[in-house]
Amino acid sequence: MEEGERAVGCKAPAEKESLCPAEAGQWDGLHEACGVMGMYDLKGGHVAPTIYYGLCTLQHRGQESCGIAVSDTEGPKGKVCVHKGMGLCNEVFTPDILAGLCGNIGVGHVRYSTAGSSTRENAQPLVLNYVKGTLGLAHNGNLVNAPQLKRELVYGGAIFQTTIDSEVIAYHIARERVRTDTVEKAVASAMKKLQGAYSLVIMSPRKLIGARDPFGFKPLCIGKRDEAYILTSESCALDTIGAEFIRDVEPGEIVAITKEGIHSDRSMCLADPKKQARCVFEYIYFARPDSVIDGVSVYHSRLSAGRFLAEDSPVDADLVVGVPESGNVAALGYAMASGIPCGTAFVKNPYVGRTFIKPQQSSREAAVRIKLNVLKEAVAGKRIIMIDDSIVRGTTSPLIIHMLREAGAREVHVRVSAPPFLHPCYFGTDIPTEDQLLAHGRTLEEIRELIGADSLAYLKVERLSQLAEGLPICRACFTGDYPVAPPTEDIRGEYVR
């Protein structure tokens, strides 16, 4: 096996060096950029309540802000009702607010910031008023050439209200719309300039548009309920609102929903099947396990990840446990393949998600204990295999392992359902710079010593394509082989070169 992918173990962890710097209390995990949803009810029914329920289902994709914008396709052009704010969906929206969002076409958004600060001004959807009417846009992903595109607009007289690349996209679509006869053609023209990851849901006065970047980094699918059509990031949102899944929007495809139904002009498709690069972390971590993305079950992918770990990096133990939430299914897969029982070792506080009041003392351990507690009865006296979806900065894993030992676990063997993170992501996943990544520049044995595990093994890189059932995927954060050239300017709060 290659270095960084084989299992390493010893009887006692060595003295630990200081781990990667992080804010006290920081939860060491990955974060998605956002989730999007759009709906057009051809019979004229109000869509805001349904979009709200869909966004609640997509809440795992972003907890910083959310918003809904709606319009009436039979009403006057340019009249858009919008409400957005900081916080979770159930904090931002009340029944009275939803009742006031009247319209049969709309877009919604939940956000976690990977580029642009976390402020109300950066909350989506964005609504632009321009010469052709209005444009409401919700975006999932990151552009790598956003600074260059923004400069082009600024020197042309554009005034920006936000610091997010989504506004850059909206402006370019609006500018192209002035030169074209349909919104779809304007989106297609703008997409020729965009480099990076984007799934878009766009509301014009009479149409709902969905678009996905040519690489297919971020998911987007189509659903239908009665006479209403839906565009959303994940199929689980369709299940929640009782809609039928129709199909995924293909990489590079632009779909338009009008009063005549769905239309897709394949001549505008910009994708090259040989260059597709779906984010593999949708299957490992981001998406809900009850979603199906591009025909691949997320639940099945995580079961497979656990099975691969059991096959490639077996270890004798008494119990397999997962770190909630996305580690749970992989733990079940490991148990099924190894024959070792799968159990519950952690109780997660369901009321600690977006933020929490940090303790007075600078203690990461106190912060972790607010989120997780160990079931002593389940682990005492046992050899534990702990399955986690990833180790990013390495600030949390040693604390969780310590909690297991404190609860009486005899041994703690860590298995990670992803390869080691060695490089940052620029496409909408919050993977930081190399100097903040625990695995960068360290051997597997050094990582094992730092986190205090009895043994450690990661998923093999070559297993990733099997998780996605052969679909082309992006694995740049593991290999450094980026499908799009990384940016040379700051797009995420640090200078990358």
N, C-alpha and C positions, 0 to 999 in steps of 0.2 A: 504493500500500500504506500501511497505517497505521503510525505510529511504533511501533517495537518489533517490527515483523514484516517489515520490508524488509531486504534485504542491504546491508551497509555495508562498504566496503573502502578501503584505502590501501596504499601501498607499504611503509611502515615504521611500526611502532607508536610512539606518543608516549611520553614519560616517564610511568611509571605512578604513580598515587597509592597510598596504603596501601589494601589490600583489606579486606573485611569482617572484623572480629575473629573469630578462631577459635582453639581450642586448638592448639598446635603439634602437627603430626602428624595433625590431624583429617582424615578422609576426607570430602570434600565430596560427599555423595550423599544420596539419599532412603532412607528406611527404612519398612518396613511395620510395622503393629502386631503381627500374629501370623497364625498359621495354625491351623485347627481340624480335628479328625477324630473321628468316632464310628463305632462298629461294633456290630452286634447279630447274633450267629450263632444262628439259630433251631434249629440242630441241637445246640447246646451246646458247640461248640468254643471253645478259648481264643482271645481276640481280641488280647491284648496284643502278641504278636510282629508281627501284621499292622498294627496301629496304629503300632507303632514304625517299620516300613518306610515307611508312609505319611507319618509325620512327617519322616523323613529326606528324603523327596521334597519336603516343604514347608519344608525348612530355610531356603531363601532368604527366607522371609517373617518369620523371626525367629531370632536366634542367641544371645540372652541367656540364656534358660531354656527348659525343656521339662518335660513331665510326662504321665503316663498314670494314669487311675483306672479300675478294673474292678470288676465285681460279677457274681454268679451269679443269673440270673433264677429259678432253681429252688431257690436256697438261702434262708437266713434273710434277711429284710429288714433293711437297716441295715448289713450287712457289706460294706465297700468296701475294696479294696486300692489304695493309691495310692503312687506314687513320682514325685518331681519334684526338680529341682535346677537350679543355674546351669551353663550351658554348652551345648554342642552335643549332639545326640541320642546320638552315639557316645561322648560323654564321660560322660553322665549314666546311660546304661543299659548293663548288661553282660548276657551270656546268663543268668547266675544270677539277676539282678534280674528279668528278663523271665519266667523260669521260675516265679518266685514270685508273679507277678501273674496269678492264676487267676480266670477269669470269662468268660462268653460275651457280656457287654455292657460297653462301655467308651467313654471319651472321652479324647482326647489334645490336646496344645497345644504350639505353639512360639511364643515371645514376643520381641518387641522393644518396649521401653517407650516410649510417647509420653505417657502419663499415669500417674503413680505411679512410684516409684523402682525401680531395677533391683536387687532383693533377692530372696532365696529365698522370703520370705513372700509376695511378689507373683507368684510362679510359679503357673501354672495346670496342670491343672484345679483349681477350687475344689470342695471337698466340704463340704456342710452336713448336719448331723444335726438333724432337727426332728421335730415331733409326728407328721407323716405318714410318716416314714422318713428317707431320704437323698436328696440332690440333688447330682449332679456336673455342673459347668458349665464349658465352654470358650467364650471370647468373642473375637471379632475386631471391633475398631472402638473408637470413643470416643463417650460421651454428652456432650452439651453442657449438660444439666441435672443432672449427677451431684451437684454440691454441694447443690442444693436437695433432691434425693431422699434424699441421705445425712442431711441435717439432720432430715428427717421421721422417718427410722428411729432416729437417735440420740436424739431427744427422746421416742421411743416405747420406749426402753430397750435398743436394739440395741447390741452391742459389736462393733466391727470389728477384724479381725485383719490387714487389708491396707490399702493406700492406693489401690487400683485401683477403677475404676467397675464392674468385673465383679462384685465382691462386692455392690455396691448392687443390681445386677440380680438376683443370686441371692437376696438377702434379700427383694426385692419378689415374686419368683416364689413363694418359700416362704410368705410371708404370704398371698398370694392363694390358694395351694393349700389352706390351712386353710378357706377360704370356698367353694371350688368342689369339684366331684366328680371332676374329671380334671386331670392335669398340663397338658394342652393348653389347657384353659380358664383355668388359672392363668397360663400364659404369655401368653395373649391378653389377659387383664386387666392384667398387668404391662406389656405392650407399649403399652397406651394411655397410660401415664405416661412412657415412655422417649422421649427426644428425641435424635436423632443417629444414629450408625452402629452397627449390630450385626448380626453373624451369629452365631447361638448353636447349640451342640450340647449337649444336656442329657440326662443319664442319671438316670432314676428307677429304683426297684427292678425294674420290669417293662416299662419303655418307654424308647425312645430318641427324643428330640424334636429337630427342627431348626427354626429360625426365622430369618427374615431381615427386616431393618427395611423399612418401607413404601417407602422411597426406593430400596432395593436398592444401597446404597453398596458393601457388601462381598459378594463372591461366596460361594455355597454350592451344592453339587450332590449328587445322589443316585446311588449305584452299587449293584451287586449282584454277588456272587460265590457261586455255588452257592446255599445257603440263608442266606447272610449278606447283610445290607444295610449300606451305608456312607454316611455323610454326611461331606463334606470340602470344604475351601476351593477346591481346584482339581482339574480332571479328570485332570491328570498323575499325581496320587497314586493314582487308580483304575487307571491303566495300569500303575503300578509293582507293584501287588499282584494284577494279573491280573483285575480286576473290570470289569464291563460298565457303561458310563455309561448311566443311565436318563434323567435330566433334571435341569435346574437347579431349585432351590427358587425360587419366584417372589418378587418383592418383596412384603413383608407377609404371606407365607404361613407357616403352621405345619404341619409334617408330623409324624406320629407313626408310629413303627415298633414294632409289637407282634408277638406270636407268630402273629397272623393276617396280617401283612404291613404294607404302607404304607397309611396313611389320611391324608387331608387334607380338612378341613372348610372349604370355600371360604367359608362364611358367616362364618368368623372372620377372613378376609383383610382387612387394614387398608389395603391399598394403593390409591392413586389413580393410574391409569396416566398421568395428565397431570402428576403431580408426581414421577415417578421420577427418580433422579439417581445413576446408577452412577459410581463413581470411574473417570475415564478413564485414570488412571495404572496401573490393572490392565493395560491394553492397551499402554501406553507403556513401563512399567518393572517393576511389581511381579511380575506373574504370569510363570511360566515360558513360553517360547515354544511348548512342546508342549501347553499348556492351551487349552481352548475354554471361554469364559465367556459365558453367555447366548446361545449359538449363534454366537458370533463367535470366530474363530481369532486367538489372540494373535500368532502368527507372521505371519499375513496382515496384521494391523493394523500391525505394525512394518515389514513390507515396504512397505505403503502410505505410512507416514510418510516413509520414505526417498524414495519416488517423488514424493510431494508436494513435498519439499524440492528435488529435482532440477528439477521443473517450475516452482516458484515462485521459486527462488533459485539459478539455475545459475551455474557458474564454470568456467573452463578450468583443468584440472589433469591430472596424470598418474596419480594413484592415489587411490582412496577407501578409507578405513580406519575401523573402528569402535572406540570405547572399550569394552573388555569390561565386562560381558557384553551388556547390553541394547542397546548401540549397534551390535552386530555385524549384526543382522538389518536394521536401518534402513540401515546402510551398504550392504548387499547390494541393498536396494531402490533406493537412490540410484544405484548402479552400473548396475543393470538399466535404469533409466530414462534415464540420461545416456550410456551407452555407455562410460564411463570404467572401466577395470579395477578390481576390488575385491581388496584384498590384506590381509595381516596385518602390522600394524606394532607390536603390543604383545604381549608375553609376560606373562601374569598368574601370579603366585605362587598356586597353589591352596591353599596351607597358611596363608594369611593371610586370615582372614575376620572372625571376631568381634572379636578383639583381637590385639595384637602388642606385643612389648617395644619401647618407643619409644627412640630414640637419646638419648644423654646431652645432646647439643646441642639447642637449641630450633630444630629445622629441619623445616619441613613438607616440604621437598624430599626429605630423607632418608626420611621416612615414605612418600611416594609411590613412591619408588624401591624400597622393600621390596615394594610391591604390584605395580608395573608396571616392565617394562624395554622399551626400544625396540629393534627389529630394525634395526640400522644398514644392513644390506645391502638392506633393503626400501625405505627412505625416502631414502637418500643421493642428493642431486642432483635430487630430484623435488618437484613441486608437489603437496601433500597436501591432500585434503579429509577432515577429521576429523569423524566423526559421533558426537555424544554424546547421551544421552537427556535430559539436563537440565543446567542450571547453577543451583545453589542459592545458596550463599554466595560462590562464586567463589574459594575458597581452593585448589582443585586444578587447575582448567583452565589457569591460566597456567603452572603447573609442568609439566604434560604437554606443553603447546605448546613450552615451553623445551627439554624433553627431545627433542622432534622436531627442533627447530632444531639442537640440540647434536649430534644424530645425522646432520646433513647435509641436512635438508629445506630446499629453496629457499624455499618458501612454505607457510604453514599456513592453510587456510581452514576455519573452524568452522561446522558446521551442526548445529542442535539440534532433535531430533525432538519437542519440546514448545514451547509458547509461553513467553514470559518469566514467571517467578514474580513476582507483585506483591503477593500477599496470603497470610497464613498459612492452614493447614488445621486444622480442629478435629474432624475425623471419623476420625482414626486414621492419618494420614499425617504424617510428621515434617517438615513445612514450617514453618520458624520464623517469628518475628515480622518485621514489615515492615522494621525497621531492620537486620536481618541478611540480607535478601535483596539480592543484588547488583543485580538489575534494578530494584528499587524506587527511583524518583526519579532514574533515570539514563536518558540517551538510548542508543540502540543504538551510536552512535559512541563514547560514553564507555565502554560495556561492552567494546567491541572493543579500545579502547586499554588498558583495565585488564588484560585477559587476554592481550594481545599477539598477537592474530591478524591476518592480512592482510585477512581479511574475515569477517563474522559474519552469520548469518541464523537466525531461529527459525521453527518451524512456525507457520503462521497459525492463529489461534483458530478461524476458520470451518472449518478442516479437521478439527477434532476430532470432529465428528459423523460424518464419513466414516470415521474410524478405527474407530468403534464401529458402523459400518454402520447409522446412523440411530437407534440406541437412545438413549433419554434419558440424558444424562450430567451429572455435576457438573463445572463449570469454574470454581468460585469462586476457586481459587488464582491464576487468570489474570485474572479479570474482577471479583472482589469481589462477585459476585451469588450469595449463599449460599442454598441451598435450605431451610436451617433457620437461624433467627436465631443469630448467634454468641453464645457465652456471655459473660456480664458478670462472671463470677468466674473465678478461676484454676483451670484444669483440666489444665495441662501444664507447670507449673513456673514460669510467669511470670504476671503480672497483665495481662490483655488490655485492661482498661478502667479 
